[in-house]
Amino acid sequence: MQDIQKLRKRIDELDEQILRLLGERAEISRSIGLLKKEEGMPVTDTYRETEVYSNIKKKAPDFGLDADQVEAIYRQIINMCISVQEPKETAE
């Protein structure tokens, strides 16, 4: 049981690192969103999204991960990052 607890503690540590990296990714996406707004560009960039999916699907097996499952996770991550780029409606 001690070994399980140690492994779970390590998973908790990894989860925290993942959250930190997601926060950093969201912050960078927010900055990209501001630049897109200044340039009059749309929030979504399907070419870039396709590029990201292709890259992660190629790399996933190198980490012992299923490419389709990783793509599904990244679709959620990209949706989150798009949402931080979209203008927020303000209540009056």
HTML snippet that shows the backbone in 3Dmol.js (N, CA, C, O; Angstrom):
<script src="https://3Dmol.org/build/3Dmol-min.js"></script>
<div id="view" style="width:600px;height:400px;position:relative"></div>
<script>
const pdb = `
ATOM      1  N   MET A   1       0.830  -1.210   0.000  1.00  0.00           N
ATOM      2  CA  MET A   1       0.000   0.000   0.000  1.00  0.00           C
ATOM      3  C   MET A   1       0.864   1.259   0.000  1.00  0.00           C
ATOM      4  O   MET A   1       0.494   2.276  -0.586  1.00  0.00           O
ATOM      5  N   GLN A   2       2.007   1.180   0.657  1.00  0.00           N
ATOM      6  CA  GLN A   2       2.930   2.316   0.714  1.00  0.00           C
ATOM      7  C   GLN A   2       3.369   2.720  -0.694  1.00  0.00           C
ATOM      8  O   GLN A   2       3.468   3.908  -1.001  1.00  0.00           O
ATOM      9  N   ASP A   3       3.634   1.723  -1.549  1.00  0.00           N
ATOM     10  CA  ASP A   3       4.068   2.002  -2.915  1.00  0.00           C
ATOM     11  C   ASP A   3       2.986   2.725  -3.708  1.00  0.00           C
ATOM     12  O   ASP A   3       3.279   3.632  -4.487  1.00  0.00           O
ATOM     13  N   ILE A   4       1.734   2.318  -3.505  1.00  0.00           N
ATOM     14  CA  ILE A   4       0.624   2.982  -4.190  1.00  0.00           C
ATOM     15  C   ILE A   4       0.554   4.436  -3.759  1.00  0.00           C
ATOM     16  O   ILE A   4       0.364   5.319  -4.597  1.00  0.00           O
ATOM     17  N   GLN A   5       0.701   4.698  -2.478  1.00  0.00           N
ATOM     18  CA  GLN A   5       0.640   6.071  -1.971  1.00  0.00           C
ATOM     19  C   GLN A   5       1.754   6.925  -2.568  1.00  0.00           C
ATOM     20  O   GLN A   5       1.532   8.082  -2.927  1.00  0.00           O
ATOM     21  N   LYS A   6       2.938   6.358  -2.672  1.00  0.00           N
ATOM     22  CA  LYS A   6       4.059   7.098  -3.264  1.00  0.00           C
ATOM     23  C   LYS A   6       3.783   7.419  -4.727  1.00  0.00           C
ATOM     24  O   LYS A   6       4.040   8.530  -5.190  1.00  0.00           O
ATOM     25  N   LEU A   7       3.265   6.447  -5.436  1.00  0.00           N
ATOM     26  CA  LEU A   7       2.961   6.662  -6.851  1.00  0.00           C
ATOM     27  C   LEU A   7       1.839   7.685  -7.023  1.00  0.00           C
ATOM     28  O   LEU A   7       1.885   8.513  -7.933  1.00  0.00           O
ATOM     29  N   ARG A   8       0.847   7.628  -6.160  1.00  0.00           N
ATOM     30  CA  ARG A   8      -0.247   8.608  -6.229  1.00  0.00           C
ATOM     31  C   ARG A   8       0.256  10.013  -5.902  1.00  0.00           C
ATOM     32  O   ARG A   8      -0.190  10.996  -6.495  1.00  0.00           O
ATOM     33  N   LYS A   9       1.174  10.095  -4.967  1.00  0.00           N
ATOM     34  CA  LYS A   9       1.759  11.400  -4.642  1.00  0.00           C
ATOM     35  C   LYS A   9       2.490  11.952  -5.860  1.00  0.00           C
ATOM     36  O   LYS A   9       2.404  13.145  -6.153  1.00  0.00           O
ATOM     37  N   ARG A  10       3.201  11.097  -6.559  1.00  0.00           N
ATOM     38  CA  ARG A  10       3.919  11.524  -7.770  1.00  0.00           C
ATOM     39  C   ARG A  10       2.932  11.970  -8.852  1.00  0.00           C
ATOM     40  O   ARG A  10       3.186  12.942  -9.565  1.00  0.00           O
ATOM     41  N   ILE A  11       1.804  11.257  -8.973  1.00  0.00           N
ATOM     42  CA  ILE A  11       0.770  11.676  -9.927  1.00  0.00           C
ATOM     43  C   ILE A  11       0.234  13.051  -9.550  1.00  0.00           C
ATOM     44  O   ILE A  11       0.026  13.895 -10.422  1.00  0.00           O
ATOM     45  N   ASP A  12       0.007  13.283  -8.254  1.00  0.00           N
ATOM     46  CA  ASP A  12      -0.457  14.599  -7.798  1.00  0.00           C
ATOM     47  C   ASP A  12       0.538  15.691  -8.183  1.00  0.00           C
ATOM     48  O   ASP A  12       0.144  16.777  -8.610  1.00  0.00           O
ATOM     49  N   GLU A  13       1.818  15.400  -8.030  1.00  0.00           N
ATOM     50  CA  GLU A  13       2.857  16.367  -8.406  1.00  0.00           C
ATOM     51  C   GLU A  13       2.832  16.631  -9.910  1.00  0.00           C
ATOM     52  O   GLU A  13       2.947  17.775 -10.351  1.00  0.00           O
ATOM     53  N   LEU A  14       2.682  15.574 -10.684  1.00  0.00           N
ATOM     54  CA  LEU A  14       2.618  15.725 -12.142  1.00  0.00           C
ATOM     55  C   LEU A  14       1.372  16.506 -12.557  1.00  0.00           C
ATOM     56  O   LEU A  14       1.430  17.331 -13.469  1.00  0.00           O
ATOM     57  N   ASP A  15       0.244  16.246 -11.886  1.00  0.00           N
ATOM     58  CA  ASP A  15      -0.980  16.991 -12.183  1.00  0.00           C
ATOM     59  C   ASP A  15      -0.781  18.485 -11.946  1.00  0.00           C
ATOM     60  O   ASP A  15      -1.266  19.314 -12.716  1.00  0.00           O
ATOM     61  N   GLU A  16      -0.068  18.818 -10.883  1.00  0.00           N
ATOM     62  CA  GLU A  16       0.203  20.226 -10.603  1.00  0.00           C
ATOM     63  C   GLU A  16       1.069  20.843 -11.702  1.00  0.00           C
ATOM     64  O   GLU A  16       0.836  21.978 -12.118  1.00  0.00           O
ATOM     65  N   GLN A  17       2.057  20.100 -12.164  1.00  0.00           N
ATOM     66  CA  GLN A  17       2.902  20.588 -13.261  1.00  0.00           C
ATOM     67  C   GLN A  17       2.084  20.781 -14.533  1.00  0.00           C
ATOM     68  O   GLN A  17       2.255  21.769 -15.247  1.00  0.00           O
ATOM     69  N   ILE A  18       1.192  19.829 -14.810  1.00  0.00           N
ATOM     70  CA  ILE A  18       0.336  19.940 -15.994  1.00  0.00           C
ATOM     71  C   ILE A  18      -0.531  21.188 -15.895  1.00  0.00           C
ATOM     72  O   ILE A  18      -0.668  21.927 -16.869  1.00  0.00           O
ATOM     73  N   LEU A  19      -1.120  21.426 -14.718  1.00  0.00           N
ATOM     74  CA  LEU A  19      -1.956  22.618 -14.534  1.00  0.00           C
ATOM     75  C   LEU A  19      -1.151  23.898 -14.706  1.00  0.00           C
ATOM     76  O   LEU A  19      -1.631  24.864 -15.299  1.00  0.00           O
ATOM     77  N   ARG A  20       0.071  23.905 -14.188  1.00  0.00           N
ATOM     78  CA  ARG A  20       0.928  25.083 -14.336  1.00  0.00           C
ATOM     79  C   ARG A  20       1.205  25.343 -15.818  1.00  0.00           C
ATOM     80  O   ARG A  20       1.140  26.482 -16.280  1.00  0.00           O
ATOM     81  N   LEU A  21       1.512  24.282 -16.550  1.00  0.00           N
ATOM     82  CA  LEU A  21       1.784  24.420 -17.981  1.00  0.00           C
ATOM     83  C   LEU A  21       0.539  24.840 -18.756  1.00  0.00           C
ATOM     84  O   LEU A  21       0.636  25.623 -19.701  1.00  0.00           O
ATOM     85  N   LEU A  22      -0.629  24.329 -18.367  1.00  0.00           N
ATOM     86  CA  LEU A  22      -1.865  24.758 -19.019  1.00  0.00           C
ATOM     87  C   LEU A  22      -2.124  26.242 -18.763  1.00  0.00           C
ATOM     88  O   LEU A  22      -2.567  26.967 -19.654  1.00  0.00           O
ATOM     89  N   GLY A  23      -1.844  26.681 -17.545  1.00  0.00           N
ATOM     90  CA  GLY A  23      -1.990  28.102 -17.233  1.00  0.00           C
ATOM     91  C   GLY A  23      -1.053  28.953 -18.063  1.00  0.00           C
ATOM     92  O   GLY A  23      -1.438  30.017 -18.548  1.00  0.00           O
ATOM     93  N   GLU A  24       0.175  28.490 -18.228  1.00  0.00           N
ATOM     94  CA  GLU A  24       1.149  29.212 -19.048  1.00  0.00           C
ATOM     95  C   GLU A  24       0.704  29.233 -20.512  1.00  0.00           C
ATOM     96  O   GLU A  24       0.827  30.253 -21.190  1.00  0.00           O
ATOM     97  N   ARG A  25       0.191  28.111 -20.985  1.00  0.00           N
ATOM     98  CA  ARG A  25      -0.283  28.036 -22.372  1.00  0.00           C
ATOM     99  C   ARG A  25      -1.456  28.994 -22.582  1.00  0.00           C
ATOM    100  O   ARG A  25      -1.537  29.673 -23.606  1.00  0.00           O
ATOM    101  N   ALA A  26      -2.365  29.044 -21.602  1.00  0.00           N
ATOM    102  CA  ALA A  26      -3.517  29.941 -21.691  1.00  0.00           C
ATOM    103  C   ALA A  26      -3.070  31.398 -21.696  1.00  0.00           C
ATOM    104  O   ALA A  26      -3.624  32.213 -22.434  1.00  0.00           O
ATOM    105  N   GLU A  27      -2.079  31.730 -20.885  1.00  0.00           N
ATOM    106  CA  GLU A  27      -1.575  33.107 -20.842  1.00  0.00           C
ATOM    107  C   GLU A  27      -0.949  33.501 -22.179  1.00  0.00           C
ATOM    108  O   GLU A  27      -1.170  34.610 -22.667  1.00  0.00           O
ATOM    109  N   ILE A  28      -0.178  32.606 -22.762  1.00  0.00           N
ATOM    110  CA  ILE A  28       0.417  32.878 -24.075  1.00  0.00           C
ATOM    111  C   ILE A  28      -0.688  33.017 -25.117  1.00  0.00           C
ATOM    112  O   ILE A  28      -0.614  33.882 -25.990  1.00  0.00           O
ATOM    113  N   SER A  29      -1.704  32.176 -25.031  1.00  0.00           N
ATOM    114  CA  SER A  29      -2.831  32.257 -25.963  1.00  0.00           C
ATOM    115  C   SER A  29      -3.560  33.587 -25.825  1.00  0.00           C
ATOM    116  O   SER A  29      -3.993  34.171 -26.818  1.00  0.00           O
ATOM    117  N   ARG A  30      -3.692  34.061 -24.592  1.00  0.00           N
ATOM    118  CA  ARG A  30      -4.325  35.359 -24.353  1.00  0.00           C
ATOM    119  C   ARG A  30      -3.521  36.461 -25.046  1.00  0.00           C
ATOM    120  O   ARG A  30      -4.098  37.358 -25.659  1.00  0.00           O
ATOM    121  N   SER A  31      -2.204  36.395 -24.950  1.00  0.00           N
ATOM    122  CA  SER A  31      -1.340  37.385 -25.613  1.00  0.00           C
ATOM    123  C   SER A  31      -1.476  37.292 -27.130  1.00  0.00           C
ATOM    124  O   SER A  31      -1.530  38.311 -27.820  1.00  0.00           O
ATOM    125  N   ILE A  32      -1.531  36.068 -27.641  1.00  0.00           N
ATOM    126  CA  ILE A  32      -1.729  35.883 -29.080  1.00  0.00           C
ATOM    127  C   ILE A  32      -3.071  36.479 -29.495  1.00  0.00           C
ATOM    128  O   ILE A  32      -3.174  37.111 -30.547  1.00  0.00           O
ATOM    129  N   GLY A  33      -4.095  36.280 -28.671  1.00  0.00           N
ATOM    130  CA  GLY A  33      -5.415  36.835 -28.962  1.00  0.00           C
ATOM    131  C   GLY A  33      -5.389  38.346 -29.068  1.00  0.00           C
ATOM    132  O   GLY A  33      -6.039  38.920 -29.942  1.00  0.00           O
ATOM    133  N   LEU A  34      -4.642  38.996 -28.184  1.00  0.00           N
ATOM    134  CA  LEU A  34      -4.532  40.457 -28.245  1.00  0.00           C
ATOM    135  C   LEU A  34      -3.839  40.899 -29.529  1.00  0.00           C
ATOM    136  O   LEU A  34      -4.252  41.870 -30.162  1.00  0.00           O
ATOM    137  N   LEU A  35      -2.788  40.186 -29.906  1.00  0.00           N
ATOM    138  CA  LEU A  35      -2.088  40.511 -31.150  1.00  0.00           C
ATOM    139  C   LEU A  35      -2.989  40.279 -32.362  1.00  0.00           C
ATOM    140  O   LEU A  35      -2.983  41.077 -33.300  1.00  0.00           O
ATOM    141  N   LYS A  36      -3.754  39.204 -32.347  1.00  0.00           N
ATOM    142  CA  LYS A  36      -4.688  38.938 -33.441  1.00  0.00           C
ATOM    143  C   LYS A  36      -5.709  40.064 -33.549  1.00  0.00           C
ATOM    144  O   LYS A  36      -6.048  40.501 -34.649  1.00  0.00           O
ATOM    145  N   LYS A  37      -6.198  40.532 -32.402  1.00  0.00           N
ATOM    146  CA  LYS A  37      -7.186  41.615 -32.398  1.00  0.00           C
ATOM    147  C   LYS A  37      -6.587  42.876 -33.005  1.00  0.00           C
ATOM    148  O   LYS A  37      -7.228  43.543 -33.818  1.00  0.00           O
ATOM    149  N   GLU A  38      -5.350  43.206 -32.608  1.00  0.00           N
ATOM    150  CA  GLU A  38      -4.672  44.388 -33.158  1.00  0.00           C
ATOM    151  C   GLU A  38      -4.501  44.288 -34.667  1.00  0.00           C
ATOM    152  O   GLU A  38      -4.598  45.289 -35.377  1.00  0.00           O
ATOM    153  N   GLU A  39      -4.247  43.080 -35.153  1.00  0.00           N
ATOM    154  CA  GLU A  39      -4.018  42.856 -36.583  1.00  0.00           C
ATOM    155  C   GLU A  39      -5.316  42.591 -37.346  1.00  0.00           C
ATOM    156  O   GLU A  39      -5.294  42.414 -38.564  1.00  0.00           O
ATOM    157  N   GLY A  40      -6.435  42.563 -36.641  1.00  0.00           N
ATOM    158  CA  GLY A  40      -7.717  42.296 -37.289  1.00  0.00           C
ATOM    159  C   GLY A  40      -7.860  40.852 -37.765  1.00  0.00           C
ATOM    160  O   GLY A  40      -8.584  40.567 -38.719  1.00  0.00           O
ATOM    161  N   MET A  41      -7.165  39.957 -37.091  1.00  0.00           N
ATOM    162  CA  MET A  41      -7.199  38.538 -37.470  1.00  0.00           C
ATOM    163  C   MET A  41      -8.292  37.806 -36.690  1.00  0.00           C
ATOM    164  O   MET A  41      -8.636  38.210 -35.579  1.00  0.00           O
ATOM    165  N   PRO A  42      -8.837  36.736 -37.265  1.00  0.00           N
ATOM    166  CA  PRO A  42      -9.835  35.951 -36.528  1.00  0.00           C
ATOM    167  C   PRO A  42      -9.187  35.185 -35.372  1.00  0.00           C
ATOM    168  O   PRO A  42      -7.989  34.905 -35.389  1.00  0.00           O
ATOM    169  N   VAL A  43      -9.989  34.860 -34.387  1.00  0.00           N
ATOM    170  CA  VAL A  43      -9.487  34.125 -33.225  1.00  0.00           C
ATOM    171  C   VAL A  43      -9.031  32.728 -33.635  1.00  0.00           C
ATOM    172  O   VAL A  43      -7.960  32.273 -33.233  1.00  0.00           O
ATOM    173  N   THR A  44      -9.846  32.057 -34.432  1.00  0.00           N
ATOM    174  CA  THR A  44      -9.503  30.684 -34.811  1.00  0.00           C
ATOM    175  C   THR A  44      -8.577  30.665 -36.019  1.00  0.00           C
ATOM    176  O   THR A  44      -8.672  31.503 -36.915  1.00  0.00           O
ATOM    177  N   ASP A  45      -7.691  29.698 -36.015  1.00  0.00           N
ATOM    178  CA  ASP A  45      -6.730  29.504 -37.104  1.00  0.00           C
ATOM    179  C   ASP A  45      -6.675  28.002 -37.371  1.00  0.00           C
ATOM    180  O   ASP A  45      -5.883  27.280 -36.765  1.00  0.00           O
ATOM    181  N   THR A  46      -7.523  27.546 -38.283  1.00  0.00           N
ATOM    182  CA  THR A  46      -7.634  26.105 -38.519  1.00  0.00           C
ATOM    183  C   THR A  46      -6.334  25.506 -39.044  1.00  0.00           C
ATOM    184  O   THR A  46      -6.037  24.343 -38.768  1.00  0.00           O
ATOM    185  N   TYR A  47      -5.559  26.276 -39.791  1.00  0.00           N
ATOM    186  CA  TYR A  47      -4.272  25.766 -40.268  1.00  0.00           C
ATOM    187  C   TYR A  47      -3.366  25.460 -39.070  1.00  0.00           C
ATOM    188  O   TYR A  47      -2.756  24.393 -39.009  1.00  0.00           O
ATOM    189  N   ARG A  48      -3.282  26.388 -38.127  1.00  0.00           N
ATOM    190  CA  ARG A  48      -2.438  26.192 -36.948  1.00  0.00           C
ATOM    191  C   ARG A  48      -2.951  25.028 -36.096  1.00  0.00           C
ATOM    192  O   ARG A  48      -2.163  24.225 -35.597  1.00  0.00           O
ATOM    193  N   GLU A  49      -4.271  24.943 -35.934  1.00  0.00           N
ATOM    194  CA  GLU A  49      -4.828  23.840 -35.152  1.00  0.00           C
ATOM    195  C   GLU A  49      -4.459  22.496 -35.776  1.00  0.00           C
ATOM    196  O   GLU A  49      -4.054  21.570 -35.073  1.00  0.00           O
ATOM    197  N   THR A  50      -4.600  22.394 -37.088  1.00  0.00           N
ATOM    198  CA  THR A  50      -4.249  21.159 -37.794  1.00  0.00           C
ATOM    199  C   THR A  50      -2.775  20.838 -37.614  1.00  0.00           C
ATOM    200  O   THR A  50      -2.398  19.678 -37.448  1.00  0.00           O
ATOM    201  N   GLU A  51      -1.946  21.870 -37.648  1.00  0.00           N
ATOM    202  CA  GLU A  51      -0.507  21.702 -37.454  1.00  0.00           C
ATOM    203  C   GLU A  51      -0.206  21.148 -36.052  1.00  0.00           C
ATOM    204  O   GLU A  51       0.619  20.247 -35.900  1.00  0.00           O
ATOM    205  N   VAL A  52      -0.874  21.687 -35.042  1.00  0.00           N
ATOM    206  CA  VAL A  52      -0.680  21.224 -33.661  1.00  0.00           C
ATOM    207  C   VAL A  52      -1.107  19.763 -33.533  1.00  0.00           C
ATOM    208  O   VAL A  52      -0.376  18.946 -32.972  1.00  0.00           O
ATOM    209  N   TYR A  53      -2.292  19.436 -34.055  1.00  0.00           N
ATOM    210  CA  TYR A  53      -2.771  18.051 -33.967  1.00  0.00           C
ATOM    211  C   TYR A  53      -1.811  17.095 -34.662  1.00  0.00           C
ATOM    212  O   TYR A  53      -1.521  16.017 -34.143  1.00  0.00           O
ATOM    213  N   SER A  54      -1.327  17.481 -35.815  1.00  0.00           N
ATOM    214  CA  SER A  54      -0.390  16.633 -36.557  1.00  0.00           C
ATOM    215  C   SER A  54       0.891  16.412 -35.758  1.00  0.00           C
ATOM    216  O   SER A  54       1.390  15.291 -35.667  1.00  0.00           O
ATOM    217  N   ASN A  55       1.416  17.488 -35.181  1.00  0.00           N
ATOM    218  CA  ASN A  55       2.655  17.393 -34.390  1.00  0.00           C
ATOM    219  C   ASN A  55       2.495  16.480 -33.184  1.00  0.00           C
ATOM    220  O   ASN A  55       3.343  15.625 -32.928  1.00  0.00           O
ATOM    221  N   ILE A  56       1.416  16.662 -32.449  1.00  0.00           N
ATOM    222  CA  ILE A  56       1.260  15.863 -31.227  1.00  0.00           C
ATOM    223  C   ILE A  56       0.949  14.404 -31.547  1.00  0.00           C
ATOM    224  O   ILE A  56       1.340  13.505 -30.802  1.00  0.00           O
ATOM    225  N   LYS A  57       0.245  14.169 -32.656  1.00  0.00           N
ATOM    226  CA  LYS A  57      -0.051  12.781 -33.028  1.00  0.00           C
ATOM    227  C   LYS A  57       1.220  12.043 -33.441  1.00  0.00           C
ATOM    228  O   LYS A  57       1.352  10.841 -33.209  1.00  0.00           O
ATOM    229  N   LYS A  58       2.145  12.764 -34.048  1.00  0.00           N
ATOM    230  CA  LYS A  58       3.425  12.149 -34.422  1.00  0.00           C
ATOM    231  C   LYS A  58       4.265  11.844 -33.182  1.00  0.00           C
ATOM    232  O   LYS A  58       4.936  10.813 -33.124  1.00  0.00           O
ATOM    233  N   LYS A  59       4.231  12.731 -32.197  1.00  0.00           N
ATOM    234  CA  LYS A  59       5.083  12.603 -31.013  1.00  0.00           C
ATOM    235  C   LYS A  59       4.503  11.688 -29.931  1.00  0.00           C
ATOM    236  O   LYS A  59       5.256  11.107 -29.148  1.00  0.00           O
ATOM    237  N   ALA A  60       3.193  11.555 -29.880  1.00  0.00           N
ATOM    238  CA  ALA A  60       2.544  10.787 -28.809  1.00  0.00           C
ATOM    239  C   ALA A  60       3.111   9.377 -28.639  1.00  0.00           C
ATOM    240  O   ALA A  60       3.391   8.975 -27.510  1.00  0.00           O
ATOM    241  N   PRO A  61       3.290   8.613 -29.722  1.00  0.00           N
ATOM    242  CA  PRO A  61       3.824   7.251 -29.547  1.00  0.00           C
ATOM    243  C   PRO A  61       5.222   7.221 -28.926  1.00  0.00           C
ATOM    244  O   PRO A  61       5.581   6.248 -28.264  1.00  0.00           O
ATOM    245  N   ASP A  62       6.013   8.276 -29.134  1.00  0.00           N
ATOM    246  CA  ASP A  62       7.346   8.337 -28.527  1.00  0.00           C
ATOM    247  C   ASP A  62       7.271   8.346 -27.001  1.00  0.00           C
ATOM    248  O   ASP A  62       8.233   7.987 -26.322  1.00  0.00           O
ATOM    249  N   PHE A  63       6.122   8.758 -26.471  1.00  0.00           N
ATOM    250  CA  PHE A  63       5.914   8.811 -25.024  1.00  0.00           C
ATOM    251  C   PHE A  63       5.029   7.664 -24.533  1.00  0.00           C
ATOM    252  O   PHE A  63       4.568   7.665 -23.392  1.00  0.00           O
ATOM    253  N   GLY A  64       4.798   6.686 -25.414  1.00  0.00           N
ATOM    254  CA  GLY A  64       3.975   5.540 -25.049  1.00  0.00           C
ATOM    255  C   GLY A  64       2.497   5.865 -24.965  1.00  0.00           C
ATOM    256  O   GLY A  64       1.753   5.200 -24.244  1.00  0.00           O
ATOM    257  N   LEU A  65       2.061   6.896 -25.704  1.00  0.00           N
ATOM    258  CA  LEU A  65       0.676   7.353 -25.637  1.00  0.00           C
ATOM    259  C   LEU A  65      -0.050   7.084 -26.948  1.00  0.00           C
ATOM    260  O   LEU A  65       0.556   7.093 -28.019  1.00  0.00           O
ATOM    261  N   ASP A  66      -1.347   6.847 -26.851  1.00  0.00           N
ATOM    262  CA  ASP A  66      -2.182   6.647 -28.025  1.00  0.00           C
ATOM    263  C   ASP A  66      -2.422   7.997 -28.707  1.00  0.00           C
ATOM    264  O   ASP A  66      -2.899   8.940 -28.076  1.00  0.00           O
ATOM    265  N   ALA A  67      -2.091   8.081 -29.980  1.00  0.00           N
ATOM    266  CA  ALA A  67      -2.166   9.346 -30.713  1.00  0.00           C
ATOM    267  C   ALA A  67      -3.581   9.915 -30.747  1.00  0.00           C
ATOM    268  O   ALA A  67      -3.760  11.124 -30.602  1.00  0.00           O
ATOM    269  N   ASP A  68      -4.586   9.065 -30.935  1.00  0.00           N
ATOM    270  CA  ASP A  68      -5.964   9.554 -31.002  1.00  0.00           C
ATOM    271  C   ASP A  68      -6.444  10.082 -29.652  1.00  0.00           C
ATOM    272  O   ASP A  68      -7.164  11.078 -29.593  1.00  0.00           O
ATOM    273  N   GLN A  69      -6.048   9.419 -28.574  1.00  0.00           N
ATOM    274  CA  GLN A  69      -6.439   9.901 -27.246  1.00  0.00           C
ATOM    275  C   GLN A  69      -5.772  11.236 -26.935  1.00  0.00           C
ATOM    276  O   GLN A  69      -6.397  12.128 -26.360  1.00  0.00           O
ATOM    277  N   VAL A  70      -4.516  11.372 -27.311  1.00  0.00           N
ATOM    278  CA  VAL A  70      -3.807  12.635 -27.079  1.00  0.00           C
ATOM    279  C   VAL A  70      -4.440  13.746 -27.915  1.00  0.00           C
ATOM    280  O   VAL A  70      -4.575  14.876 -27.447  1.00  0.00           O
ATOM    281  N   GLU A  71      -4.822  13.428 -29.138  1.00  0.00           N
ATOM    282  CA  GLU A  71      -5.488  14.437 -29.970  1.00  0.00           C
ATOM    283  C   GLU A  71      -6.786  14.899 -29.313  1.00  0.00           C
ATOM    284  O   GLU A  71      -7.092  16.091 -29.318  1.00  0.00           O
ATOM    285  N   ALA A  72      -7.548  13.966 -28.749  1.00  0.00           N
ATOM    286  CA  ALA A  72      -8.799  14.331 -28.079  1.00  0.00           C
ATOM    287  C   ALA A  72      -8.536  15.280 -26.911  1.00  0.00           C
ATOM    288  O   ALA A  72      -9.283  16.237 -26.704  1.00  0.00           O
ATOM    289  N   ILE A  73      -7.487  15.018 -26.159  1.00  0.00           N
ATOM    290  CA  ILE A  73      -7.115  15.905 -25.053  1.00  0.00           C
ATOM    291  C   ILE A  73      -6.733  17.279 -25.595  1.00  0.00           C
ATOM    292  O   ILE A  73      -7.150  18.302 -25.052  1.00  0.00           O
ATOM    293  N   TYR A  74      -5.950  17.300 -26.652  1.00  0.00           N
ATOM    294  CA  TYR A  74      -5.509  18.571 -27.224  1.00  0.00           C
ATOM    295  C   TYR A  74      -6.658  19.367 -27.826  1.00  0.00           C
ATOM    296  O   TYR A  74      -6.613  20.597 -27.844  1.00  0.00           O
ATOM    297  N   ARG A  75      -7.675  18.691 -28.314  1.00  0.00           N
ATOM    298  CA  ARG A  75      -8.848  19.419 -28.816  1.00  0.00           C
ATOM    299  C   ARG A  75      -9.476  20.224 -27.679  1.00  0.00           C
ATOM    300  O   ARG A  75      -9.911  21.357 -27.886  1.00  0.00           O
ATOM    301  N   GLN A  76      -9.523  19.648 -26.493  1.00  0.00           N
ATOM    302  CA  GLN A  76     -10.052  20.366 -25.338  1.00  0.00           C
ATOM    303  C   GLN A  76      -9.126  21.512 -24.929  1.00  0.00           C
ATOM    304  O   GLN A  76      -9.587  22.606 -24.602  1.00  0.00           O
ATOM    305  N   ILE A  77      -7.833  21.257 -24.951  1.00  0.00           N
ATOM    306  CA  ILE A  77      -6.865  22.299 -24.597  1.00  0.00           C
ATOM    307  C   ILE A  77      -6.981  23.469 -25.568  1.00  0.00           C
ATOM    308  O   ILE A  77      -7.001  24.626 -25.148  1.00  0.00           O
ATOM    309  N   ILE A  78      -7.057  23.174 -26.855  1.00  0.00           N
ATOM    310  CA  ILE A  78      -7.158  24.244 -27.847  1.00  0.00           C
ATOM    311  C   ILE A  78      -8.475  24.994 -27.688  1.00  0.00           C
ATOM    312  O   ILE A  78      -8.498  26.218 -27.814  1.00  0.00           O
ATOM    313  N   ASN A  79      -9.569  24.292 -27.416  1.00  0.00           N
ATOM    314  CA  ASN A  79     -10.842  24.976 -27.174  1.00  0.00           C
ATOM    315  C   ASN A  79     -10.734  25.929 -25.989  1.00  0.00           C
ATOM    316  O   ASN A  79     -11.262  27.040 -26.031  1.00  0.00           O
ATOM    317  N   MET A  80     -10.047  25.494 -24.929  1.00  0.00           N
ATOM    318  CA  MET A  80      -9.847  26.353 -23.770  1.00  0.00           C
ATOM    319  C   MET A  80      -9.048  27.595 -24.167  1.00  0.00           C
ATOM    320  O   MET A  80      -9.381  28.712 -23.770  1.00  0.00           O
ATOM    321  N   CYS A  81      -7.993  27.386 -24.953  1.00  0.00           N
ATOM    322  CA  CYS A  81      -7.138  28.501 -25.351  1.00  0.00           C
ATOM    323  C   CYS A  81      -7.862  29.458 -26.294  1.00  0.00           C
ATOM    324  O   CYS A  81      -7.636  30.667 -26.243  1.00  0.00           O
ATOM    325  N   ILE A  82      -8.725  28.930 -27.148  1.00  0.00           N
ATOM    326  CA  ILE A  82      -9.537  29.795 -28.010  1.00  0.00           C
ATOM    327  C   ILE A  82     -10.465  30.639 -27.148  1.00  0.00           C
ATOM    328  O   ILE A  82     -10.659  31.825 -27.415  1.00  0.00           O
ATOM    329  N   SER A  83     -11.035  30.029 -26.118  1.00  0.00           N
ATOM    330  CA  SER A  83     -11.982  30.764 -25.272  1.00  0.00           C
ATOM    331  C   SER A  83     -11.323  31.935 -24.548  1.00  0.00           C
ATOM    332  O   SER A  83     -11.984  32.941 -24.289  1.00  0.00           O
ATOM    333  N   VAL A  84     -10.032  31.829 -24.217  1.00  0.00           N
ATOM    334  CA  VAL A  84      -9.376  32.962 -23.552  1.00  0.00           C
ATOM    335  C   VAL A  84      -9.018  34.061 -24.547  1.00  0.00           C
ATOM    336  O   VAL A  84      -8.719  35.187 -24.148  1.00  0.00           O
ATOM    337  N   GLN A  85      -9.048  33.739 -25.847  1.00  0.00           N
ATOM    338  CA  GLN A  85      -8.763  34.747 -26.865  1.00  0.00           C
ATOM    339  C   GLN A  85     -10.019  35.498 -27.294  1.00  0.00           C
ATOM    340  O   GLN A  85      -9.932  36.613 -27.807  1.00  0.00           O
ATOM    341  N   GLU A  86     -11.178  34.893 -27.086  1.00  0.00           N
ATOM    342  CA  GLU A  86     -12.418  35.508 -27.544  1.00  0.00           C
ATOM    343  C   GLU A  86     -12.787  36.676 -26.644  1.00  0.00           C
ATOM    344  O   GLU A  86     -12.599  36.626 -25.428  1.00  0.00           O
ATOM    345  N   PRO A  87     -13.312  37.724 -27.257  1.00  0.00           N
ATOM    346  CA  PRO A  87     -13.704  38.888 -26.452  1.00  0.00           C
ATOM    347  C   PRO A  87     -14.816  38.526 -25.471  1.00  0.00           C
ATOM    348  O   PRO A  87     -15.758  37.809 -25.809  1.00  0.00           O
ATOM    349  N   LYS A  88     -14.686  39.027 -24.276  1.00  0.00           N
ATOM    350  CA  LYS A  88     -15.694  38.789 -23.247  1.00  0.00           C
ATOM    351  C   LYS A  88     -16.792  39.839 -23.389  1.00  0.00           C
ATOM    352  O   LYS A  88     -16.523  41.020 -23.607  1.00  0.00           O
ATOM    353  N   GLU A  89     -18.042  39.375 -23.259  1.00  0.00           N
ATOM    354  CA  GLU A  89     -19.151  40.321 -23.288  1.00  0.00           C
ATOM    355  C   GLU A  89     -19.269  40.950 -21.909  1.00  0.00           C
ATOM    356  O   GLU A  89     -19.203  40.263 -20.889  1.00  0.00           O
ATOM    357  N   THR A  90     -19.443  42.250 -21.894  1.00  0.00           N
ATOM    358  CA  THR A  90     -19.549  42.949 -20.613  1.00  0.00           C
ATOM    359  C   THR A  90     -21.003  43.286 -20.332  1.00  0.00           C
ATOM    360  O   THR A  90     -21.750  43.660 -21.236  1.00  0.00           O
ATOM    361  N   ALA A  91     -21.398  43.152 -19.081  1.00  0.00           N
ATOM    362  CA  ALA A  91     -22.759  43.500 -18.670  1.00  0.00           C
ATOM    363  C   ALA A  91     -22.825  44.996 -18.438  1.00  0.00           C
ATOM    364  O   ALA A  91     -21.897  45.603 -17.904  1.00  0.00           O
ATOM    365  N   GLU A  92     -23.929  45.571 -18.846  1.00  0.00           N
ATOM    366  CA  GLU A  92     -24.074  47.026 -18.653  1.00  0.00           C
ATOM    367  C   GLU A  92     -25.047  47.324 -17.564  1.00  0.00           C
ATOM    368  O   GLU A  92     -25.297  48.490 -17.261  1.00  0.00           O
TER     369      GLU A  92
END
`;
const viewer = $3Dmol.createViewer("view");
viewer.addModel(pdb, "pdb");
viewer.setStyle({}, {cartoon: {color: "spectrum"}});
viewer.zoomTo();
viewer.render();
</script>
